[in-house]
Amino acid sequence: MAYLVIGLGPPALFLIRELTKSGERVYAIGKANDIGLHSRYGKKYTVQDLSELRETVNRIVSETHNNGDYLRTYIASSVFLDWILREWPGCFEELEVIGPAPSLLRKLNRKTDASLFFSTFGIGHPKFWPFCQYEEINSFPVILKWNSNLYCADAYQGTIPKTIIINNEDELLRVVRDVEQLGHSVKADLMFQEFLSSSDVRELGYGAFYHSGRELMSIIVEQARQYPRGVTSYAVECIGEESDGIRSRFAGILQKMNYSGFIEIDFLYSKVTNEILLLDVNPRVWGHIKILGKKYVNFADCITGSAAKGVSVSRPVQWVDFHRDVVAVMRNQRRSPSFKQFFNDVRSVLRIGTAVNTFEFSDPKPFLWGIPKKVLFQYLQARQRQ
């Protein structure tokens, strides 16, 4: 058996390591600045555009065929997934892609479509407006966000962040003017969403792996810290009856969809009303996937089909992206200096059961490469914004 992982970011890096260590032959395709290129695992290729991606895939298919290997594929990058859905839909016929049916994948990959689809299963969502309907917004705050993952694409980097909080009409009109200067293609992929914040509401995530509607592994986490806004830097597992109830509810919905592959669902949960409001769906390998590997001792067996069910550890687990969380903690200190809070933030990530995003003793180069590239650059960016 051979595996092709499309993407070489941190989530893909974790998959490549797990698959290789389980004895599989692994190929990986990414971009020239991806952190996974520095790993000792897998046979890696870089591409610049869709035509190079298709050519590289064809070479890998030919090589595996000549070796007598059967090739299975994981799409582990939001940018590559958008490329493929928009411009290479035939990929799902040419390759065995582990994931949901293409029609379902397309529906879940856009925030507005996913919200409306989940509402048919009784899951609510904050009110939203397409960018062109900004004049209908009459209450604040709201969030400007991307309807897909194009903000990650090279052509859009540096234009609009993943999320912007807008507190009043003046800020709204200023943002609209800035966006309209970027052209129609950007506007068409942006949306506004009602911003809900309360001490009774928690932002949680459900991450799981499925096969034909059957849940093999799952976890509920709380996004304890973020940097930048909307991107988790420190996540902690939630345990207890509430979490079990949420997991059961999502498992029932995904069973009805006959879902396969990885999925991560971000949502708001009210402990007063038990209401779930959908924020985002990632129908693929997601950013803090390594926490699932920390929770399940047979993670690799589950994703290769060797195990029918995940075997979990009893203790709670957590995940940290060191490169981004350092910046998150430093920003907190700049805004509200407190040695006690700083001490607690640092201590929180030193507990047993912590998965560190790109770090692995047997494969240290990706983590070390990320320190100057990410920590210093992101800290300077954070200071510039303040």
MARLUM-477334 format. One record per residue (C-alpha): x, y, z. Coordinates in nm, 4 decimals. Example, Ala and Ser with C-alpha at 12.3 -4.5 7.8 and 13.67 -1.06 7.14 Angstrom:
BEGIN
<site X="1.2300" Y="-0.4500" Z="0.7800"/>
<site X="1.3670" Y="-0.1060" Z="0.7140"/>
END
This chain:
BEGIN
<site X="0.0000" Y="0.0000" Z="0.0000"/>
<site X="0.1161" Y="0.3542" Z="-0.0779"/>
<site X="-0.0259" Y="0.6885" Z="0.0305"/>
<site X="-0.0236" Y="1.0285" Z="-0.1332"/>
<site X="-0.0637" Y="1.3259" Z="0.1023"/>
<site X="-0.1504" Y="1.6478" Z="-0.0813"/>
<site X="-0.0183" Y="1.9281" Z="0.1347"/>
<site X="0.2978" Y="1.9739" Z="0.3408"/>
<site X="0.1811" Y="2.2047" Z="0.6192"/>
<site X="0.1788" Y="2.0979" Z="0.9882"/>
<site X="-0.1374" Y="1.8780" Z="0.9640"/>
<site X="0.0017" Y="1.6985" Z="0.6585"/>
<site X="0.3401" Y="1.6600" Z="0.8300"/>
<site X="0.1722" Y="1.4720" Z="1.1155"/>
<site X="-0.0040" Y="1.2387" Z="0.8702"/>
<site X="0.3172" Y="1.1735" Z="0.6763"/>
<site X="0.5042" Y="1.0825" Z="0.9950"/>
<site X="0.2295" Y="0.8497" Z="1.1215"/>
<site X="0.1844" Y="0.6714" Z="0.7894"/>
<site X="0.5597" Y="0.6259" Z="0.7343"/>
<site X="0.6193" Y="0.4949" Z="1.0870"/>
<site X="0.3395" Y="0.2413" Z="1.0365"/>
<site X="0.5341" Y="0.0954" Z="0.7443"/>
<site X="0.3560" Y="0.2596" Z="0.4490"/>
<site X="0.5252" Y="0.4109" Z="0.1451"/>
<site X="0.4357" Y="0.7825" Z="0.1502"/>
<site X="0.4488" Y="1.0486" Z="-0.1200"/>
<site X="0.3731" Y="1.4137" Z="-0.0414"/>
<site X="0.3133" Y="1.7228" Z="-0.2539"/>
<site X="0.3369" Y="2.0778" Z="-0.1220"/>
<site X="0.4623" Y="2.4281" Z="-0.1862"/>
<site X="0.8187" Y="2.5559" Z="-0.1651"/>
<site X="0.7746" Y="2.7231" Z="0.1759"/>
<site X="0.5863" Y="2.4385" Z="0.3483"/>
<site X="0.7286" Y="2.3222" Z="0.6807"/>
<site X="0.6893" Y="1.9530" Z="0.5927"/>
<site X="0.9609" Y="1.9765" Z="0.3274"/>
<site X="1.2171" Y="1.9686" Z="0.6076"/>
<site X="1.0965" Y="1.6331" Z="0.7410"/>
<site X="1.2984" Y="1.3158" Z="0.7028"/>
<site X="0.9804" Y="1.1220" Z="0.6242"/>
<site X="0.8145" Y="1.0633" Z="0.2873"/>
<site X="0.9142" Y="1.1267" Z="-0.0730"/>
<site X="0.8360" Y="1.4940" Z="-0.1290"/>
<site X="0.7590" Y="1.7140" Z="-0.4301"/>
<site X="0.6889" Y="2.0860" Z="-0.4655"/>
<site X="0.4497" Y="2.2500" Z="-0.7116"/>
<site X="0.3625" Y="2.6092" Z="-0.7962"/>
<site X="0.0280" Y="2.5723" Z="-0.9707"/>
<site X="-0.2465" Y="2.3286" Z="-1.0625"/>
<site X="-0.0822" Y="2.2099" Z="-1.3849"/>
<site X="0.2325" Y="2.1119" Z="-1.1929"/>
<site X="0.0148" Y="1.9409" Z="-0.9324"/>
<site X="-0.1532" Y="1.7260" Z="-1.1985"/>
<site X="0.1789" Y="1.6410" Z="-1.3641"/>
<site X="0.3314" Y="1.5412" Z="-1.0301"/>
<site X="0.0293" Y="1.3297" Z="-0.9360"/>
<site X="0.0542" Y="1.1488" Z="-1.2700"/>
<site X="0.4233" Y="1.0707" Z="-1.2071"/>
<site X="0.3439" Y="0.9336" Z="-0.8618"/>
<site X="0.0551" Y="0.7231" Z="-0.9953"/>
<site X="0.2863" Y="0.5809" Z="-1.2630"/>
<site X="0.5612" Y="0.5055" Z="-1.0110"/>
<site X="0.3278" Y="0.3291" Z="-0.7664"/>
<site X="0.1763" Y="0.1285" Z="-1.0498"/>
<site X="0.5233" Y="0.0147" Z="-1.1615"/>
<site X="0.6039" Y="-0.0809" Z="-0.8000"/>
<site X="0.2846" Y="-0.2825" Z="-0.7732"/>
<site X="0.1488" Y="-0.0546" Z="-0.4986"/>
<site X="-0.2131" Y="0.0467" Z="-0.4501"/>
<site X="-0.2351" Y="0.4258" Z="-0.3998"/>
<site X="-0.4707" Y="0.6006" Z="-0.1584"/>
<site X="-0.4850" Y="0.9801" Z="-0.1154"/>
<site X="-0.5433" Y="1.2263" Z="0.1680"/>
<site X="-0.5978" Y="1.5949" Z="0.0862"/>
<site X="-0.4414" Y="1.7686" Z="0.3860"/>
<site X="-0.4377" Y="2.1328" Z="0.2755"/>
<site X="-0.7207" Y="2.3856" Z="0.2508"/>
<site X="-0.5530" Y="2.5619" Z="-0.0431"/>
<site X="-0.5014" Y="2.2427" Z="-0.2431"/>
<site X="-0.8552" Y="2.1307" Z="-0.1635"/>
<site X="-0.9936" Y="2.4597" Z="-0.3000"/>
<site X="-0.7775" Y="2.4268" Z="-0.6102"/>
<site X="-0.8997" Y="2.0759" Z="-0.6758"/>
<site X="-1.2689" Y="2.1486" Z="-0.6152"/>
<site X="-1.2634" Y="2.4575" Z="-0.8370"/>
<site X="-1.0382" Y="2.3493" Z="-1.1208"/>
<site X="-0.9771" Y="1.9725" Z="-1.1112"/>
<site X="-1.2986" Y="1.7943" Z="-1.0099"/>
<site X="-1.1854" Y="1.4891" Z="-1.2059"/>
<site X="-0.9261" Y="1.4249" Z="-0.9356"/>
<site X="-1.1858" Y="1.2262" Z="-0.7404"/>
<site X="-1.2293" Y="0.9889" Z="-1.0342"/>
<site X="-0.8584" Y="0.9553" Z="-1.1092"/>
<site X="-0.7512" Y="0.8941" Z="-0.7474"/>
<site X="-0.8939" Y="0.7102" Z="-0.4480"/>
<site X="-0.9350" Y="1.0094" Z="-0.2185"/>
<site X="-1.0183" Y="0.9209" Z="0.1416"/>
<site X="-1.2979" Y="1.1590" Z="0.2312"/>
<site X="-1.6661" Y="1.2317" Z="0.1725"/>
<site X="-1.8348" Y="1.2131" Z="-0.1675"/>
<site X="-1.7277" Y="1.5099" Z="-0.3878"/>
<site X="-2.0792" Y="1.6607" Z="-0.3863"/>
<site X="-2.0870" Y="1.6575" Z="-0.0044"/>
<site X="-1.7273" Y="1.7803" Z="0.0165"/>
<site X="-1.8115" Y="2.0769" Z="-0.2067"/>
<site X="-2.1113" Y="2.1641" Z="0.0109"/>
<site X="-1.9202" Y="2.1475" Z="0.3391"/>
<site X="-1.6196" Y="2.3425" Z="0.2108"/>
<site X="-1.8107" Y="2.6750" Z="0.1915"/>
<site X="-1.9217" Y="2.8249" Z="0.5214"/>
<site X="-2.2604" Y="2.9511" Z="0.4050"/>
<site X="-2.3481" Y="2.6233" Z="0.2303"/>
<site X="-2.2319" Y="2.4170" Z="0.5292"/>
<site X="-2.4350" Y="2.6293" Z="0.7735"/>
<site X="-2.7520" Y="2.5921" Z="0.5686"/>
<site X="-2.6934" Y="2.2176" Z="0.5235"/>
<site X="-2.6389" Y="2.1540" Z="0.8956"/>
<site X="-2.9529" Y="2.3534" Z="0.9736"/>
<site X="-3.1507" Y="2.0730" Z="0.8063"/>
<site X="-3.0223" Y="1.8497" Z="1.0902"/>
<site X="-3.1305" Y="2.0936" Z="1.3612"/>
<site X="-2.7959" Y="2.2733" Z="1.4089"/>
<site X="-2.8312" Y="2.6520" Z="1.4153"/>
<site X="-2.5817" Y="2.9172" Z="1.3091"/>
<site X="-2.5174" Y="3.2882" Z="1.3691"/>
<site X="-2.6874" Y="3.5132" Z="1.1153"/>
<site X="-2.4759" Y="3.5825" Z="0.8066"/>
<site X="-2.4783" Y="3.8061" Z="0.4997"/>
<site X="-2.2890" Y="3.7794" Z="0.1669"/>
<site X="-2.0473" Y="4.0704" Z="0.1273"/>
<site X="-2.2716" Y="4.2392" Z="-0.1315"/>
<site X="-2.5540" Y="4.2586" Z="0.1266"/>
<site X="-2.3593" Y="4.4655" Z="0.3814"/>
<site X="-2.6271" Y="4.7396" Z="0.3711"/>
<site X="-2.8680" Y="4.4986" Z="0.5435"/>
<site X="-2.6510" Y="4.4833" Z="0.8576"/>
<site X="-2.8167" Y="4.6855" Z="1.1333"/>
<site X="-2.6630" Y="4.5468" Z="1.4527"/>
<site X="-2.3055" Y="4.5085" Z="1.5738"/>
<site X="-2.0537" Y="4.3629" Z="1.6284"/>
<site X="-2.0157" Y="4.1476" Z="1.3175"/>
<site X="-1.7235" Y="3.9530" Z="1.1719"/>
<site X="-1.5900" Y="3.9796" Z="0.8191"/>
<site X="-1.4584" Y="3.6363" Z="0.7185"/>
<site X="-1.3755" Y="3.4294" Z="0.4142"/>
<site X="-1.6450" Y="3.1964" Z="0.2842"/>
<site X="-1.3770" Y="2.9494" Z="0.1739"/>
<site X="-1.0042" Y="2.9139" Z="0.2400"/>
<site X="-0.8794" Y="3.1459" Z="-0.0335"/>
<site X="-0.7216" Y="3.3740" Z="0.2308"/>
<site X="-0.4441" Y="3.1098" Z="0.2482"/>
<site X="-0.3762" Y="3.1228" Z="-0.1261"/>
<site X="-0.0658" Y="3.3068" Z="-0.2460"/>
<site X="-0.2682" Y="3.5532" Z="-0.4545"/>
<site X="-0.4711" Y="3.6662" Z="-0.1523"/>
<site X="-0.2150" Y="3.6669" Z="0.1268"/>
<site X="-0.1747" Y="4.0114" Z="0.2774"/>
<site X="-0.5157" Y="4.1325" Z="0.1533"/>
<site X="-0.7743" Y="4.0385" Z="0.4191"/>
<site X="-0.7005" Y="3.8419" Z="0.7417"/>
<site X="-0.8978" Y="3.5301" Z="0.8295"/>
<site X="-1.1397" Y="3.7345" Z="1.0438"/>
<site X="-1.2008" Y="4.1035" Z="1.1221"/>
<site X="-1.4318" Y="4.2179" Z="1.4037"/>
<site X="-1.6403" Y="4.5235" Z="1.3095"/>
<site X="-1.7952" Y="4.7155" Z="1.5989"/>
<site X="-1.9994" Y="4.9905" Z="1.4302"/>
<site X="-2.1259" Y="5.1298" Z="1.1012"/>
<site X="-1.8248" Y="5.3570" Z="1.0466"/>
<site X="-1.5887" Y="5.0606" Z="1.0747"/>
<site X="-1.8140" Y="4.8615" Z="0.8404"/>
<site X="-1.8073" Y="5.1282" Z="0.5690"/>
<site X="-1.4297" Y="5.1660" Z="0.6031"/>
<site X="-1.3778" Y="4.7907" Z="0.5609"/>
<site X="-1.6172" Y="4.7817" Z="0.2633"/>
<site X="-1.4194" Y="5.0582" Z="0.0906"/>
<site X="-1.0913" Y="4.8749" Z="0.1478"/>
<site X="-1.2290" Y="4.5454" Z="0.0147"/>
<site X="-1.3913" Y="4.7000" Z="-0.2920"/>
<site X="-1.0505" Y="4.8240" Z="-0.4045"/>
<site X="-0.9309" Y="4.4625" Z="-0.4204"/>
<site X="-1.1763" Y="4.3642" Z="-0.6940"/>
<site X="-1.4772" Y="4.1428" Z="-0.7511"/>
<site X="-1.3022" Y="3.8070" Z="-0.7061"/>
<site X="-1.2202" Y="3.8926" Z="-0.3430"/>
<site X="-1.5653" Y="4.0363" Z="-0.2642"/>
<site X="-1.7381" Y="3.7282" Z="-0.4032"/>
<site X="-1.5654" Y="3.5080" Z="-0.1485"/>
<site X="-1.6236" Y="3.7170" Z="0.1646"/>
<site X="-1.9137" Y="3.7177" Z="0.4090"/>
<site X="-2.0268" Y="3.8915" Z="0.7253"/>
<site X="-2.1395" Y="3.6961" Z="1.0304"/>
<site X="-2.3050" Y="3.7976" Z="1.3548"/>
<site X="-2.0476" Y="3.8051" Z="1.6363"/>
<site X="-2.1734" Y="3.6386" Z="1.9543"/>
<site X="-1.9832" Y="3.6723" Z="2.2809"/>
<site X="-2.1043" Y="3.5872" Z="2.6294"/>
<site X="-1.9750" Y="3.4289" Z="2.9492"/>
<site X="-2.2329" Y="3.1530" Z="2.8932"/>
<site X="-2.1021" Y="3.0681" Z="2.5442"/>
<site X="-1.7890" Y="2.8643" Z="2.4713"/>
<site X="-1.6121" Y="2.8198" Z="2.1381"/>
<site X="-1.5530" Y="2.4478" Z="2.0928"/>
<site X="-1.4390" Y="2.2114" Z="1.8203"/>
<site X="-1.5378" Y="1.8556" Z="1.7273"/>
<site X="-1.2685" Y="1.6626" Z="1.5415"/>
<site X="-1.3134" Y="1.3098" Z="1.4130"/>
<site X="-1.2293" Y="1.0377" Z="1.1623"/>
<site X="-1.5081" Y="0.8390" Z="0.9936"/>
<site X="-1.5506" Y="0.5423" Z="0.7644"/>
<site X="-1.8824" Y="0.5107" Z="0.5783"/>
<site X="-2.0778" Y="0.6956" Z="0.8460"/>
<site X="-1.9094" Y="0.5162" Z="1.1383"/>
<site X="-1.7059" Y="0.7165" Z="1.3889"/>
<site X="-1.3653" Y="0.5587" Z="1.4549"/>
<site X="-1.2068" Y="0.8442" Z="1.6543"/>
<site X="-1.3377" Y="1.1742" Z="1.7896"/>
<site X="-1.2624" Y="1.4496" Z="2.0387"/>
<site X="-1.4180" Y="1.7719" Z="2.1697"/>
<site X="-1.1756" Y="2.0585" Z="2.2408"/>
<site X="-1.1962" Y="2.4127" Z="2.3694"/>
<site X="-0.9920" Y="2.6724" Z="2.1828"/>
<site X="-0.8214" Y="2.8207" Z="2.4882"/>
<site X="-0.5999" Y="3.0629" Z="2.2928"/>
<site X="-0.5857" Y="3.1862" Z="1.9337"/>
<site X="-0.3323" Y="3.3655" Z="1.7175"/>
<site X="-0.4146" Y="3.5215" Z="1.4824"/>
<site X="-0.7861" Y="3.5631" Z="1.5579"/>
<site X="-0.9765" Y="3.2581" Z="1.4372"/>
<site X="-0.6708" Y="3.0283" Z="1.4343"/>
<site X="-0.6214" Y="2.7981" Z="1.7352"/>
<site X="-0.2824" Y="2.8143" Z="1.9068"/>
<site X="-0.3715" Y="2.6175" Z="2.2235"/>
<site X="-0.6558" Y="2.3634" Z="2.2522"/>
<site X="-0.7661" Y="2.1560" Z="2.5519"/>
<site X="-0.9800" Y="1.8413" Z="2.5465"/>
<site X="-1.3251" Y="1.8719" Z="2.7040"/>
<site X="-1.4537" Y="1.5708" Z="2.8979"/>
<site X="-1.7779" Y="1.4954" Z="3.0779"/>
<site X="-2.1454" Y="1.4428" Z="3.0066"/>
<site X="-2.1828" Y="1.7664" Z="2.8069"/>
<site X="-1.8991" Y="1.6698" Z="2.5709"/>
<site X="-2.0303" Y="1.3141" Z="2.5342"/>
<site X="-2.3720" Y="1.4524" Z="2.4411"/>
<site X="-2.2254" Y="1.6843" Z="2.1777"/>
<site X="-2.0173" Y="1.4027" Z="2.0291"/>
<site X="-2.3224" Y="1.1792" Z="2.0079"/>
<site X="-2.5208" Y="1.4512" Z="1.8354"/>
<site X="-2.2579" Y="1.5133" Z="1.5675"/>
<site X="-2.1994" Y="1.1388" Z="1.5257"/>
<site X="-2.5688" Y="1.0919" Z="1.4495"/>
<site X="-2.5619" Y="1.3666" Z="1.1865"/>
<site X="-2.2451" Y="1.2409" Z="1.0157"/>
<site X="-2.3827" Y="0.8873" Z="1.0158"/>
<site X="-2.6832" Y="1.0138" Z="0.8196"/>
<site X="-2.4442" Y="1.1786" Z="0.5739"/>
<site X="-2.2539" Y="0.8478" Z="0.5403"/>
<site X="-1.9427" Y="1.0562" Z="0.6004"/>
<site X="-1.5879" Y="0.9234" Z="0.5428"/>
<site X="-1.2504" Y="1.0742" Z="0.6267"/>
<site X="-1.1411" Y="1.3524" Z="0.8596"/>
<site X="-1.3679" Y="1.6357" Z="0.9697"/>
<site X="-1.3460" Y="1.9251" Z="1.2150"/>
<site X="-1.6435" Y="2.1389" Z="1.3172"/>
<site X="-1.6096" Y="2.4712" Z="1.5019"/>
<site X="-1.9161" Y="2.5817" Z="1.6959"/>
<site X="-2.0474" Y="2.7911" Z="1.9820"/>
<site X="-2.2068" Y="2.6059" Z="2.2716"/>
<site X="-2.4348" Y="2.7574" Z="2.5353"/>
<site X="-2.4187" Y="2.5697" Z="2.8650"/>
<site X="-2.7436" Y="2.7429" Z="2.9673"/>
<site X="-2.9592" Y="2.6396" Z="2.6696"/>
<site X="-2.7468" Y="2.3464" Z="2.5352"/>
<site X="-2.7737" Y="2.5175" Z="2.1950"/>
<site X="-2.5099" Y="2.4556" Z="1.9269"/>
<site X="-2.4376" Y="2.7279" Z="1.6696"/>
<site X="-2.2196" Y="2.6241" Z="1.3769"/>
<site X="-1.9237" Y="2.8489" Z="1.2910"/>
<site X="-1.7133" Y="2.6511" Z="1.0441"/>
<site X="-1.6664" Y="2.3045" Z="0.8945"/>
<site X="-1.3316" Y="2.1648" Z="0.7763"/>
<site X="-1.4046" Y="1.8477" Z="0.5751"/>
<site X="-1.0387" Y="1.7400" Z="0.5774"/>
<site X="-0.7341" Y="1.7092" Z="0.8011"/>
<site X="-0.7367" Y="2.0204" Z="1.0232"/>
<site X="-0.4826" Y="2.2371" Z="1.2070"/>
<site X="-0.4709" Y="2.0634" Z="1.5464"/>
<site X="-0.5126" Y="1.7075" Z="1.4118"/>
<site X="-0.2172" Y="1.5937" Z="1.6250"/>
<site X="-0.4388" Y="1.6073" Z="1.9361"/>
<site X="-0.6388" Y="1.3171" Z="1.7889"/>
<site X="-0.3146" Y="1.1219" Z="1.7554"/>
<site X="-0.2349" Y="1.2002" Z="2.1185"/>
<site X="-0.5764" Y="1.0747" Z="2.2285"/>
<site X="-0.5818" Y="0.7517" Z="2.0255"/>
<site X="-0.2950" Y="0.5055" Z="2.0587"/>
<site X="-0.3913" Y="0.3279" Z="1.7344"/>
<site X="-0.4368" Y="0.6420" Z="1.5246"/>
<site X="-0.2279" Y="0.5079" Z="1.2340"/>
<site X="-0.4158" Y="0.1763" Z="1.2334"/>
<site X="-0.7476" Y="0.3621" Z="1.2089"/>
<site X="-0.6475" Y="0.5768" Z="0.9106"/>
<site X="-0.4962" Y="0.2828" Z="0.7204"/>
<site X="-0.7983" Y="0.0584" Z="0.7767"/>
<site X="-0.6169" Y="-0.1856" Z="1.0056"/>
<site X="-0.8390" Y="-0.1054" Z="1.3067"/>
<site X="-1.2181" Y="-0.0952" Z="1.3232"/>
<site X="-1.2279" Y="0.1440" Z="1.6194"/>
<site X="-0.9939" Y="0.3868" Z="1.7927"/>
<site X="-0.8470" Y="0.3004" Z="2.1334"/>
<site X="-0.8261" Y="0.6149" Z="2.3483"/>
<site X="-0.6236" Y="0.7034" Z="2.6564"/>
<site X="-0.8217" Y="0.7877" Z="2.9709"/>
<site X="-0.6412" Y="1.1095" Z="3.0642"/>
<site X="-0.7349" Y="1.4427" Z="2.9013"/>
<site X="-0.4996" Y="1.5623" Z="2.6279"/>
<site X="-0.4171" Y="1.9018" Z="2.4840"/>
<site X="-0.2399" Y="2.0558" Z="2.1854"/>
<site X="-0.0218" Y="2.3611" Z="2.1346"/>
<site X="0.1287" Y="2.5272" Z="1.8308"/>
<site X="0.4412" Y="2.6565" Z="2.0040"/>
<site X="0.5315" Y="2.8953" Z="1.7225"/>
<site X="0.1961" Y="3.0764" Z="1.7374"/>
<site X="0.1173" Y="3.0343" Z="2.1056"/>
<site X="0.4358" Y="3.2147" Z="2.2085"/>
<site X="0.3019" Y="3.5167" Z="2.0198"/>
<site X="-0.0467" Y="3.4738" Z="2.1725"/>
<site X="0.0970" Y="3.4705" Z="2.5263"/>
<site X="0.3219" Y="3.7715" Z="2.4576"/>
<site X="0.0261" Y="3.9660" Z="2.3153"/>
<site X="-0.1783" Y="3.8904" Z="2.6258"/>
<site X="0.1045" Y="4.0291" Z="2.8383"/>
<site X="0.1320" Y="4.3459" Z="2.6313"/>
<site X="-0.2406" Y="4.4112" Z="2.6681"/>
<site X="-0.2706" Y="4.3208" Z="3.0368"/>
<site X="0.0649" Y="4.2669" Z="3.2122"/>
<site X="0.0416" Y="4.0058" Z="3.4869"/>
<site X="0.3210" Y="3.7784" Z="3.6032"/>
<site X="0.0664" Y="3.5345" Z="3.7506"/>
<site X="-0.1196" Y="3.5072" Z="3.4194"/>
<site X="0.2080" Y="3.4686" Z="3.2291"/>
<site X="0.3179" Y="3.1921" Z="3.4665"/>
<site X="-0.0170" Y="3.0123" Z="3.4280"/>
<site X="-0.0064" Y="3.0432" Z="3.0468"/>
<site X="0.3426" Y="2.8935" Z="3.0311"/>
<site X="0.2622" Y="2.6197" Z="3.2845"/>
<site X="-0.0542" Y="2.5237" Z="3.0960"/>
<site X="0.1376" Y="2.3864" Z="2.7973"/>
<site X="0.3886" Y="2.1877" Z="3.0062"/>
<site X="0.1412" Y="1.9260" Z="3.1261"/>
<site X="0.1665" Y="1.5543" Z="3.0493"/>
<site X="-0.0472" Y="1.4696" Z="2.7494"/>
<site X="0.0460" Y="1.7776" Z="2.5436"/>
<site X="0.0865" Y="1.7346" Z="2.1676"/>
<site X="0.3288" Y="1.9958" Z="2.0311"/>
<site X="0.2279" Y="2.0766" Z="1.6761"/>
<site X="0.5384" Y="2.0122" Z="1.4619"/>
<site X="0.7801" Y="1.8812" Z="1.7242"/>
<site X="0.9121" Y="1.5266" Z="1.7223"/>
<site X="1.2446" Y="1.4073" Z="1.8676"/>
<site X="1.3100" Y="1.1753" Z="1.5725"/>
<site X="1.2345" Y="1.4501" Z="1.3178"/>
<site X="1.3366" Y="1.7878" Z="1.4701"/>
<site X="1.4139" Y="1.9939" Z="1.1587"/>
<site X="1.0585" Y="2.1130" Z="1.0797"/>
<site X="1.0115" Y="2.2475" Z="1.4325"/>
<site X="1.3518" Y="2.4183" Z="1.4421"/>
<site X="1.3010" Y="2.5639" Z="1.0939"/>
<site X="0.9730" Y="2.7181" Z="1.2100"/>
<site X="1.1212" Y="2.9162" Z="1.5001"/>
<site X="1.2838" Y="3.2031" Z="1.3070"/>
<site X="1.0295" Y="3.1873" Z="1.0259"/>
<site X="0.7144" Y="3.1944" Z="1.2396"/>
<site X="0.7799" Y="3.3200" Z="1.5917"/>
<site X="0.9826" Y="3.6310" Z="1.5077"/>
<site X="0.7801" Y="3.7198" Z="1.1977"/>
<site X="0.4450" Y="3.6776" Z="1.3724"/>
<site X="0.5578" Y="3.8687" Z="1.6816"/>
<site X="0.6672" Y="4.1633" Z="1.4667"/>
<site X="0.3332" Y="4.1465" Z="1.2833"/>
<site X="0.1449" Y="4.1462" Z="1.6146"/>
<site X="0.3354" Y="4.4529" Z="1.7406"/>
<site X="0.2695" Y="4.6314" Z="1.4116"/>
<site X="-0.1071" Y="4.5786" Z="1.4459"/>
<site X="-0.1188" Y="4.7167" Z="1.8019"/>
END
